[in-house]
Amino acid sequence: MHDGSGARPKPERNHQHLNLVISENAGRGERFDLLCGHFAIAPPHDRLLRNYLPPRLVVHAGQHSGEDARAGTDAQLANLVSLMRTESAADHLGGRAMLNALSTAMFALVLRLASETSDAPVGLLAVAGHPRLAPALLALFNEPARAWSLPELARLCNMSRATLARQFQEALGRSANDLLTDIRMTVAANELKKPLMSTGAVADAVGYQSEPAFQRAFKSHMGVTPARWRKAQEPSSAGLSVMREAASNRA
């Protein structure tokens, strides 16, 4: 971050506290206070975020607190961030666990608030915020193993098939079938982590009646076969090499 002046920043000093690290410098002018952090999202869930959420997302929660707080998402988010700031400054025992839990809630509220704006970016946020498309989105996430057809989804949204296909493509940037396949592959990747779950059972759990068809779809989307994905979940150097192979194949 910079102030736009082009001047070199003053050297910062880091102070390790109980629940976070405070970094500050001795710059002149009004003090700028920033609370920041990051989320680490492991495969396969990172695929949905990378493919369907914008690379940069900015939301404005406004200033709502106390008796003036409204019930809207912006007020909820503002109050939550205020609580996180208080918790980080207090440095109480258990604060790190509190901040981690609150950060999860903050992430959900940020996405909700972004979906409620009139100019939600193309992707899941635009579909979730579209009152007529939301039923189809919920159906795909709630029942990914079901053999959803375009007419069925159109009926849920009280639209014609052509209108649903066009509006889904415009809002998501992809078809409903593309999203369904990505959801299925995410669920399948999770199921394959279970050692007692056979590949055939995983295929059935995500809506594939044919195990070979599931294996082809999984390799096409994930870059490796289901067997090698399962192998990659083992804590070994071999597993790490398989993950690198998958990343290379996707690239």
N, C-alpha and C positions, 0 to 999 in steps of 0.2 A: 504494500500500500504506500501511496505517496500523496503529497498535497498539491502536486501539479507545478510546483515552483522550479523543479529541476535541481534544487540544492541537495547535497548529500545529507542523509539523516544522521542525527546524533547517535553515538554508540548506545546500544540498549543494555540494560542490566536485567538479568533473570533472577527471580526469587522463587525457590521451590516452596510452596505451601502444602498443607496437608492434602488438599483435593485438586489442586491445579497449579500451574506455573504462571506467575505474573511477570510480564516483560514490559519494561518502561524505559523511556529516555528523558533527557532533560531539555526537551525542545521548548521554545518560547511560544507565547500566545495561549489561546484557550486550550485547556486540557481535553484531549479526545480519549474517550473510554470505550473500548471494544471488547465484548465477550465473544469468544470464538471457539470452535471445536471442529471435529470431523466425525464422519461415520465410516466404518469399515464394513462393507457388504461383500460377503463371500459368494463364489459361484454356488448354485446356478442363478441365484436371485439377482445378481448384478446384471444379467442379460436384460431382464424386463426394465430395469431402471435405465440402462444404457440405450436401449432401443426405443423406449416409449416416453421418456421424460427428457426435457430440454437440458443441454449441457450447462446452462446457466439459468438460475431461477431467482428472481428478486420479488419479495412480497413486502408490503407496507402494513404493519399492524396498527399504526396510529398510537395515540396516547389515551388509553382507557384504563382506569384503575379505581378501586374503592367504590363509593356509591355511584360514581358516574359511569361505571362499567356497564356496557350493554351485553346482551346475550349472544351477539354475533361472533363469528369466528375470529375477526380481527381483535375484538376485546379479549377473547379467551387466550389468544396468542400473546397479546401484550401483557396480560396478567401472568401467564406462564413464564415469559422471559423475565419479568420482574422477580418472580419467585426464584428462578435460577440464579439471577444476579445476587439476590439476598443470600441464597444458600452457598454460593461460591465465595462471597465475602466473609461469611460467618466462620468458615473453616472448622465446622463441627465434625465430630466423629460420624462416619456413615455418609458424609457429604458426597463422596465420589459415587456411591451407589444411588443416592438421590439424584445427582446430576445426570447419571446414565439413564435412569428411568424417566426423568423429565425430558431429556433430549429425545427419547423415543416418541413421547407425546408431542413434543414440539415439531418433529419431522412430519407426523401425521397432520397436525394443524396447518403447517406450512403448505402441504399439498392440498388440503381442503380449501384453504383460503385462495390459493392460486386457481383452483378449479371454479371458484365462485366469481371470478372477475370476468368482465365482458370480453376481454382479449386474452383468454387462456391460451397458452401456446399449443400448437398442434401436438397431439399425443394423448396419453391417457387422461390428462387433466382436462383437455377440451371435451372428451367424450363423457367423462364423469360429470362435468358441469352442464352438459346438454340434457335438458329435462326429458327429451323424447328418446335419446339414445341410451340413457342410464340403465333402463331395464335390461337391454341386451348385454351391456357390460357386466352387470351383476350376474346375469344368467351364465355367462361364459366363465366367470371366476368361481361361482358357487357350484356349478356342475360341469366341470371340464371334460368328464368322461362321457357325457351325453353326446349323441350324434346330432349336434345342432345343425339344422338346415336354415338357409336364408329365409324361406317362408315362415318358419317357426319364430325366428328372431324378429322378423317384420311384424308378425302378429302381436308379439309382446310390446312392440313400440307403436302399434296402431299406424303402421306405414305400409306402403307398397314395397315390394322387394327392390324395385329400382331405386326408390327414394332412400331406403335404408342403406343400400350398397353405396350410393353416391354420398350421402351425408356421413356415413362411417368413414369412408375413404378421405373425405375432406377434413374431418375432425381428427382422425387418428393418423392419417398418412399411410395407412395400410388397411387391408381388408379385415373383416371380422374373422375370417378363417385363418389369416396369418396370426392374429392375436391368440386365437384358440390353440393353434399349434404351439406357440411359444409358452402359453400357460401349461399345456400338457407336458411339454419337455421339462419345464421347471419342476412340476410335480413328480415326473418320472425320475429326474435326477435325485430328488430327495428320497424317493422310495428305494432307489438303487443303493442308497447308503445302508439300508437294512440288510444284514447278511443272510437272513432267513427268507428274504423276499426274492423269488425267482424272477427271471427276466420275463417269462410268460405271464406271471401274476402282475408284474408292473405294467406290462402292455395292456392287460385287461383293465387295470385300475384307471388307466388314462384314456380308455375308449378305443383301443385297437384290438380287433378280433383276431388279427393275424400277427404273430410274433415277428416274422420276417419284415412285415410292413413297418412295425414299430422300430425295429432295429435300423432300417434304412432311414426312417424319419429322424431318429435320434442322432445317427451319425451325421446326417446332413445339417442338423441344427447345432449340435454340440461339438462336432469336429472329430469325435472318437466314437467307437462302438459302446453300447451299454456295458459290456464286459470290461473294457479298458477304463471306462469312467468309474466303475465300481472299484477297480484295482487302484485307481488314482486316489481314492479316498483313504487308502491305507497310509499310515504315517511312515513312509519310506522314501528313499531317494528315487526308487523306481516310479512311485506315484508322482513325484514332482516332475520327472521327465515326461510322463504321460500328459500332465497338465500343460507343460511347455509345448508338447506336440499338438495338443488341442488348440492352444492359442495360435500356433503357427499355421494350422490348417484353416482357422477362421480368418486369419489375416490374408 
